[in-house]
Amino acid sequence: MHRVVQWGTGNVGRLALRAIIEHPHLELAGVIVHSADKIGRDAAELCALDTPTGVVATDDVDGLLAENPDVVSYMATGDLRPVEAVRDLCRVLSAGVNVVNTAVVPLVYPPAADARQVRMLEEACAEGGSSCFTSGIDPGFANDLLPLTLTGMCARVESVRIQENLNYDTYDQAEVLFGMFGFGKPLDETPLILSPGVLRITWGPTVQMIANALDVQLDDIAEVHERRPATETFDIPTGTIEAGTTGALRFEVQGIVNGRPAIVLEHVTRLRDDLAPEWPAPPEGGGYRIEIVGDPCWTMELGMRGADGDHNTGGLLATAMRLLNAIPAVCAAPPGLLTPTDLPLITGRGLLS
């Protein structure tokens, strides 16, 4: 049994908290929150469970770390506050507590992430004798573990393409949808995610991971994107999308090998299914598509849905569970920053009903 502190109770953290409480091999050791209205509330209340746990939410990080938990599940938002998130991770790691992390996604492959941040984290791991594993779904297992596994069954690999193809209409994070992705904004306004270099910073480490695993040298990592307007005004749970504003976004992060895009991470993101009909259609319900061109060629489609039937809920839970189920392996690993290739096969041990 591993004692886990859940840090963050947002879209992913809320689902992770419930999963920790219900997991046969994990014990909830604490909950860290930032909102004043969550402090003092029982963990069960924060994740819609009926039976109180006796564990109440707090903002006293040092107090919980002093209780020597095995691991912190760090799922606070990090997209718009990466520097602060890295400081939080260092604080935990230097205290001798392991970390599983969804917040700072370039850390899925530390050798290609921000060198200064990696150095800080490595020093914290060395100080505390702790380990840190960053993952999720994308960046995460959909574009590292699964495609690399498929390439291991090829005689020849010519190209690798991993595509997220989702309708984000039910994704309950207005800051990401409107601020980061620029949905509902004029087409001539550049959102954060399309600022030069941001795509490369975010998904480039995954492209580099695949290249290194295939023993190829990248010429460069390129970014391309296109957007489509909403054809009429419509509402989603987080707000209104006016006609003519951004309603669909497609981008690629391309690993260039010998002058051609050989390793490509692609996102096709819509807020309504009928937008940009000329773009690739999603797997049933929305999800991920992995295409390996080689011998043999492989195509894998991953559709997901949560218990409520929604694909976004399924994706958020999968993001959490990739990390929670990895906790025993992370705790057993040598100190340092971990990649998927550093860990054994992670299964749903103990989860078959």
C-alpha positions in Angstrom: 0.0 0.0 0.0 1.4 3.4 -1.0 0.4 6.6 0.8 -0.5 9.3 -1.7 -1.0 13.0 -1.4 -3.2 14.4 -4.1 -2.2 18.0 -5.1 -4.9 19.7 -7.1 -8.6 18.9 -7.5 -9.4 20.4 -10.9 -10.5 18.5 -14.0 -7.9 15.7 -13.7 -7.2 16.0 -10.0 -10.8 15.5 -9.0 -11.0 12.2 -10.9 -7.6 11.2 -9.5 -8.7 11.9 -5.9 -11.7 9.6 -6.3 -9.5 6.9 -7.9 -7.0 7.0 -5.1 -9.7 6.6 -2.5 -11.2 3.6 -4.4 -7.8 2.0 -5.4 -7.0 -1.3 -3.7 -3.3 -0.5 -3.5 -3.3 3.2 -2.7 -4.1 5.1 0.5 -5.0 8.8 0.5 -2.6 10.6 2.8 -3.7 14.1 2.1 -5.2 16.7 -0.3 -3.6 20.0 -1.2 -5.8 22.7 -2.6 -5.4 26.4 -3.5 -9.0 27.6 -3.3 -10.0 28.9 0.1 -13.5 27.4 -0.3 -12.0 23.9 -0.5 -9.8 24.1 2.6 -11.2 22.0 5.5 -13.6 20.0 3.3 -13.5 16.2 3.3 -11.8 14.6 0.3 -15.0 12.6 -0.4 -16.9 15.8 -0.8 -14.4 17.2 -3.3 -14.8 14.2 -5.6 -18.6 13.4 -5.2 -18.3 10.4 -3.0 -20.9 9.8 -0.2 -18.8 8.2 2.5 -16.4 10.7 4.3 -12.7 9.7 4.3 -11.6 11.7 7.4 -9.0 13.3 5.2 -9.6 17.0 4.8 -8.1 19.4 2.2 -5.4 21.8 3.2 -3.0 24.3 1.8 -0.3 23.3 4.3 2.2 21.7 2.0 5.0 21.4 4.5 2.8 19.9 7.1 1.8 17.1 4.7 5.3 16.5 3.5 6.4 16.2 7.1 4.1 13.2 7.4 6.4 11.3 5.0 3.9 10.2 2.3 5.3 7.9 -0.4 4.3 10.0 -3.3 2.6 13.3 -4.3 0.3 13.1 -7.3 0.8 16.6 -8.7 -2.1 17.6 -10.9 -2.4 21.4 -10.4 -2.7 23.4 -13.6 0.8 24.0 -15.0 0.2 25.1 -18.6 0.2 28.8 -17.8 2.4 28.6 -14.7 5.3 26.2 -15.5 7.9 28.0 -13.4 5.7 27.9 -10.3 4.8 24.2 -11.0 8.5 23.2 -11.3 9.2 25.0 -8.0 6.4 23.0 -6.4 7.8 19.7 -7.7 11.3 20.6 -6.4 9.8 21.4 -3.0 8.3 17.9 -2.9 11.3 16.0 -4.3 13.9 17.7 -2.1 11.8 16.6 0.9 12.3 13.0 -0.1 8.9 12.4 -1.5 8.4 10.9 -5.0 6.2 12.6 -7.6 3.9 11.6 -10.4 3.1 14.7 -12.5 0.7 15.8 -15.2 1.3 19.5 -15.0 4.6 20.2 -16.8 4.2 18.2 -19.9 7.6 18.7 -21.6 9.0 16.6 -18.7 7.6 13.5 -20.4 11.1 13.4 -21.8 13.5 15.3 -19.6 16.5 15.1 -22.0 14.7 17.4 -24.4 12.9 19.6 -21.9 14.0 23.0 -20.6 17.6 22.5 -19.4 17.4 24.8 -16.4 14.2 23.3 -15.1 15.6 19.8 -15.6 18.8 20.7 -13.7 16.7 22.1 -10.8 14.6 18.9 -10.6 17.6 16.6 -10.9 19.2 18.4 -8.0 16.0 18.1 -5.9 15.8 14.4 -6.7 19.4 13.9 -5.6 18.9 15.9 -2.4 15.8 13.9 -1.4 16.6 10.5 -3.0 13.3 10.7 -4.8 12.0 10.0 -8.3 9.7 12.0 -10.6 7.6 10.6 -13.5 5.6 12.9 -15.8 2.9 11.5 -18.2 -0.7 11.6 -19.2 -2.4 10.9 -22.4 -1.1 13.5 -24.9 1.7 14.2 -24.2 1.7 10.8 -22.6 1.0 7.2 -23.4 -1.0 7.9 -26.6 2.1 9.3 -28.2 5.0 7.6 -26.5 4.3 4.1 -25.0 1.8 2.9 -27.6 3.4 4.0 -30.9 6.8 2.9 -29.7 5.4 -0.5 -28.8 4.0 -0.8 -32.4 7.3 0.1 -33.9 8.8 -2.8 -32.0 6.7 -5.2 -34.2 8.0 -3.7 -37.5 10.8 -4.9 -39.8 11.0 -1.4 -41.2 9.7 2.0 -40.1 9.2 4.9 -42.6 7.0 7.2 -40.6 5.1 7.6 -37.4 2.0 9.8 -37.0 0.0 10.1 -33.8 -3.2 12.1 -34.0 -5.5 13.4 -31.3 -8.9 14.0 -32.9 -11.4 15.3 -30.4 -14.4 17.6 -29.9 -13.5 19.7 -26.9 -17.0 21.0 -26.4 -17.5 19.4 -23.0 -13.9 20.1 -21.7 -14.6 22.1 -18.6 -11.6 24.5 -18.7 -12.4 27.9 -20.0 -8.9 29.2 -19.5 -7.5 26.5 -21.8 -10.2 26.7 -24.4 -10.5 30.4 -24.8 -7.1 31.7 -23.5 -4.7 29.0 -24.6 -6.3 27.5 -27.7 -8.1 30.8 -28.8 -11.5 29.3 -29.4 -14.1 32.0 -29.7 -11.4 34.5 -30.7 -10.9 36.3 -34.0 -8.9 34.3 -36.6 -6.3 37.0 -36.9 -5.6 36.9 -33.1 -2.7 34.6 -32.2 -3.5 32.4 -29.1 -0.8 31.3 -26.7 -0.6 27.8 -28.1 0.2 29.2 -31.6 2.8 31.7 -30.5 6.1 30.8 -32.2 7.9 28.0 -30.4 5.1 27.0 -28.0 4.1 23.8 -29.9 7.7 22.8 -30.1 8.3 23.4 -26.4 5.2 21.4 -25.5 5.3 18.5 -27.9 8.9 18.6 -29.1 10.2 16.5 -26.3 7.9 13.7 -27.3 9.0 13.9 -30.9 12.6 13.7 -29.7 11.8 10.8 -27.5 10.4 8.8 -30.4 13.4 9.8 -32.6 15.9 8.7 -30.0 14.0 5.4 -29.4 14.2 4.7 -33.2 17.9 5.8 -33.3 17.3 8.5 -35.9 18.7 12.1 -36.0 16.2 14.9 -36.4 17.1 17.7 -38.9 14.6 19.9 -37.1 11.2 20.1 -35.4 8.7 22.1 -37.4 5.3 23.6 -36.5 2.3 24.0 -38.8 -1.3 25.0 -38.1 -4.6 26.1 -39.5 -7.9 27.3 -38.1 -11.5 27.3 -39.2 -14.3 29.7 -38.1 -17.6 28.8 -36.5 -20.2 28.8 -39.3 -22.9 30.1 -36.8 -23.1 31.2 -33.2 -23.5 28.3 -30.7 -23.0 27.6 -27.0 -20.8 25.1 -25.2 -20.9 24.6 -21.4 -18.1 27.0 -20.8 -19.3 29.9 -23.0 -20.6 31.1 -26.4 -18.7 30.8 -29.7 -19.7 33.6 -32.0 -20.1 33.0 -35.8 -16.8 33.8 -37.6 -14.6 33.3 -34.5 -12.3 30.3 -34.1 -14.3 27.1 -33.8 -11.7 24.5 -35.0 -8.0 24.2 -34.8 -5.5 21.7 -36.4 -1.8 21.7 -35.8 1.2 19.4 -36.4 4.5 19.1 -34.6 6.8 17.5 -37.2 10.1 15.7 -36.6 12.0 16.2 -39.9 14.3 13.4 -40.9 16.2 13.6 -44.2 14.1 16.6 -45.2 10.7 15.0 -44.7 8.2 14.9 -41.8 8.8 11.4 -40.5 7.5 11.7 -36.9 4.4 13.8 -36.6 2.2 14.6 -33.6 -1.1 16.1 -34.9 -4.1 17.6 -33.2 -7.5 18.0 -34.8 -9.6 19.9 -32.3 -13.2 21.0 -32.9 -15.9 22.5 -30.7 -18.7 21.1 -32.9 -18.6 17.9 -35.0 -19.7 19.5 -38.3 -16.9 22.1 -38.3 -14.0 21.6 -40.8 -15.5 18.5 -42.5 -12.5 18.4 -44.8 -10.2 17.5 -41.9 -9.7 13.9 -40.8 -12.7 12.4 -39.1 -12.2 11.2 -35.5 -12.4 7.6 -34.2 -15.9 6.8 -33.0 -16.7 9.2 -30.3 -13.3 10.9 -30.6 -9.9 9.8 -29.5 -6.5 8.9 -30.9 -5.2 7.4 -34.1 -1.7 5.9 -34.4 -0.4 5.3 -37.9 3.0 3.5 -38.5 4.0 3.3 -42.2 6.5 0.6 -42.7 6.5 -3.2 -42.9 4.0 -4.1 -41.6 2.0 -0.9 -41.6 0.0 -0.4 -38.4 -3.2 1.6 -37.7 -4.5 1.8 -34.1 -7.6 3.8 -33.1 -8.3 4.5 -29.5 -11.8 5.7 -28.6 -12.7 6.4 -25.0 -15.5 7.5 -22.8 -16.0 8.0 -19.1 -18.7 6.4 -16.9 -20.9 9.4 -17.8 -20.5 8.5 -21.5 -18.4 11.6 -22.3 -15.1 11.2 -24.2 -13.5 14.1 -22.5 -14.2 12.6 -19.1 -12.7 9.3 -20.3 -9.5 11.1 -21.5 -9.1 13.0 -18.2 -9.5 9.8 -16.2 -7.0 8.0 -18.4 -4.5 10.9 -17.9 -4.8 10.4 -14.1 -4.7 6.6 -14.1 -1.5 6.3 -16.3 0.2 8.0 -13.3 -1.6 6.5 -10.4 -1.1 2.9 -11.6 2.6 3.7 -12.1 3.1 4.7 -8.5 4.5 1.4 -7.2 7.1 1.4 -10.1 8.0 5.1 -9.5 8.5 4.5 -5.8 10.7 1.5 -6.6 12.8 3.3 -9.2 16.3 4.8 -8.6 16.2 8.5 -7.8 15.9 10.9 -10.7 13.7 12.0 -13.6 12.0 9.0 -15.3 10.8 8.4 -18.8 8.4 5.7 -20.0 11.3 3.5 -21.0 12.7 3.5 -17.4 9.6 1.8 -16.0 8.3 -1.8 -16.4 5.0 -2.5 -18.0 2.3 -0.7 -16.0 -0.9 -2.7 -15.7 -4.2 -2.3 -13.9 -3.1 -4.5 -11.1 -5.9 -5.2 -8.7 -8.5 -3.3 -10.7 -10.4 -6.2 -12.3 -13.8 -6.2 -10.6 
